[in-house]
Amino acid sequence: MPGPQSAAASGAFAPGVNGASGSGRLRRTGTEDGSQAASEEATASAVSRRGDPGLPQGLPAQPSSLVPKAGAPMPMSNYAFFVKYTYSNECALLAYNFHELVSKLGTFEQFVYRHDHRLISVTLAYMFYRYQVHHCDMALDLAVTLVYLEDVRLPGQPVDLQEHSRDAFHLICYLAFLAHAFNADRTIRLSDWYKEIGWRSFKSCHQLNGYVFFLFSQVRQFRLRVSETRVKRYIQKLCSVPAQIHSEAATG
């Protein structure tokens, strides 16, 4: 598949084909060659979440008691939640920080999501881990996603953005797909995103491709490159260990 910039000319992302994003991608810092092998045992033991549209088939089982009702206190701390429902310490830290940063951006105030907001970050952690994306690359993809979400708050976005974005889950996950497609030498195919999470909400991969192209053309205005300064700022925040985690570890 051609890179995202060349995809603009063809009007499609050609789902189902691996490809490189070209020489225009942001340069990785501290990335090791190769990628970590996914845990076969963890993947095999993961079960489908039938009652939650949009979530991947492989997301670990979650008792309904863990999904808080409106106005109810969180049944477990945020960091403990991510430790429990991700597959490595690196994934837990990145997912935790990503969730906190997305919340601070006000994304959930602008775009609704009727389930536990933390499940979005767990879903992305699952996707990247499932397809063996190294945690350094995962941090870069999430950082670029945060820049995209930050830009969504700026004036000049399409008036029908909220209608087309469906909810916060789709907006965040598929902006993450665009960030990943721009950064990665070999991307997770859109057909794989559809197979894991998109099939519950989109009738076909072709329909999902149309939604992704809406984000690319109307929301991002065919521009996936962002300031490296902004990206590095978010990478630092994603990789930092907040004081809250230290206090939870001390009392755990």
N, C-alpha and C positions, 0 to 999 in steps of 0.2 A: 504494500500500500504506500502511496506517496505520503510525504510528510504533511502536517496540517496546513502549511502555507500553500502547497501545491493543490491540496484538496479543495481549497477555496475556488480554484479555477474550474475544477470538475464538478463542484456542487455536491460532492458526496464523500463519505469517509471510507467507502469500500469495506464494510464490516466483514470480518472473517479472514482477513489476510494480514500476516505479520509484516512489519516494515520499519524503516528507520525514519527518524524525524529530521535528519539532515544536519548540516554543520552549524545551523543557527541556534541550536539549543543552548541553554545555560550550561556553563561548565560546572561539573561536579567538583566538590572539594572533599577530600578524605574518603573517596569511594574505592572500595577494593574491587579487583577484577573478579568476575564470577558472581554467583549469588548463592545464598544459603539454601540448602535443600529443605523443602517443607517436611514436616513430620508426618509420615504416612499413618502412624498410629493415631495422631490427633485428628487427621483428616478423616480417617475411616470411622472414628468414634463420634464425629460430629453428626448431628441429625437435623432433619429439615424442620424449619419453623413454619408450620402450616397456617398459623393464625395471624401472621404479620405480613401484609403485602409488601413486596419490594425487598425483603430480607433474603440473603443467600441461602441456598439449600443447605450449605455446610456450616451455617452459623451454629455454635454450640447451643444445646438445649437450654432454655431459660424458663424456670417455673413462672407461672403467671403472677405469683406473689411479688416477683422482682420488678414488675412494671407498676410504678406508683400511680394511684388514682389521683384525680385533680385535688390539689390541696393537701395531699398526704405527704409526710416526710419521706425522704429517700431511705429505703430499707437497708442500704449499705453505702459506705462512702464511695465517692466517685472513683478514687484510685483503686480501691479493692475490687470494684466492679470491673475495671479494665484488666486487672491482674487475672480475675477469674475467667473472663470471656475473650482473652486474646492468648496467643500461643508462645509469646516470649516476653522477657522483661523490656526489650527495646520496643516491641509493639505496644505494650501496655503504657509505657511512658509517652510515646508519640501519640497514641490514641487519646490518652488523658489530656495532654496539653492541647491537642487539636480541638477536642471538645470544649475545653475552657476558652480557647481563643475564639472559636466560632460563636460561643455564647456571648463573649464580650463585644463582638462585632454587632450584635443585635440581629443576627440572621433569623433567629427563631421568633423574634418580634415581628419581623416583616413577612416571613414565610412559615406557615403552620406545619406541624408534624404531630399527629395525634398519638404517637407512641413515645416511649422513653427516648429523649433526644440523644442519649448516649449510644443508642444502637446504631446511629449513623456512623460514628467513629469506629465502632466495633466492626461494622460491615466493611469499611474501607481497609481496616487492619487485616481482616480476613482475606479480602481480595488480594492485597499485596503479598501477604504471607502465602496464600494458596498458590499463587503463581510465581513464587520464589523471587520476589523483588527484595533486594538487599535493604536493610533498614536505613542505610545512608541515602539510598535513592528514594526510599519511602519518605524520609524527612524532606528531601528536595521537592517531591511531588506535592506533599501536603503544604509546604511553604508557598508554592506557586498557587495552589488552590486557595489559600488564605488571601493572597493578593487579589485573586479574581473575585472572591467574596467581598473583600474590602471595596473593590471598584463597583460592585453591584449597588452599594449604598450611595454612590455618587449620582448627581442629577444627570439626566440625559438617557437613562435606560428606557427600553421600549415600554410603552404604556400597558402592553399586554403581557409584561414579564411574569407577573404573579399568576395569571391564567395559564400561560404556557409552561411555567415551571412546576405546575402541579402541586408540589409541596417542597419543604426544605430538604427532604431525603433525596429527591431527584436532582434538585439544583446543585446540592453539594457533591453528590456522587459523580455526576456527569461533568461538572466543572473539574473534578479530580481526574476524570478520564482525559479531558483535554490537556490538563497539566502533565499527566503521565505521557500522553501521546507526543507532547512537545519535547519532553526531557529525555525520554528513553530511546536507546538504540534499537531495542526490540520491544515492542509494546504488548501489553495484554490486549488481545483482539477484542473489538467491540462485540463480536459474537460470543465471546466468553463472558463479558459483562452481562450480556443478555441472558446467557445460560444460567449464570449464578444469581443475578438480582433483577434483571430487567423483565423477565418473562411474566412476572406477577402483575405488572402494570402496563406493559406494552403488548399489543397483539402479535407483533412480529419484530424481528431485528431491523427490518426495513423501517418500521414506525419509530423505533428507538433511534435509528440513524437520523431520521428527520428531526427528532427532538435535539439530538446532539448538534446537528447542523444549525438549528435555531440558536442554540447557545453560542456556537462559534461565529455565526454571521451577524446576529442581531444583538446579542449581549456583549460579545467580545469584539465585534466589528472587524472580524478577520485578523485580529491581533492577539497572538498568544505570548509574544515576548513581553516581559515586564522588567522593571528595574532590578538589577542585581542587589542593590542596596536594600530594597524592600524585602527581597527574598532572603538575604542573609540575616536580616533582623528577625524574620519569622523562624528561620532555622535555629537561631540561638534560643528563641523562646520554646520551640518544640523540643529541643534537646536538653534544656535545663531541668534540673530536679527541684520542683517547688518545695518551699518550707512545709507545706501541708503534707507532702509525702513523708518527709522526715518525721513529722510528729505522729503520723499514722503508724509508721514503722516502729516508733518508740513505744507506742501504746498497744500495738498489735500482739 
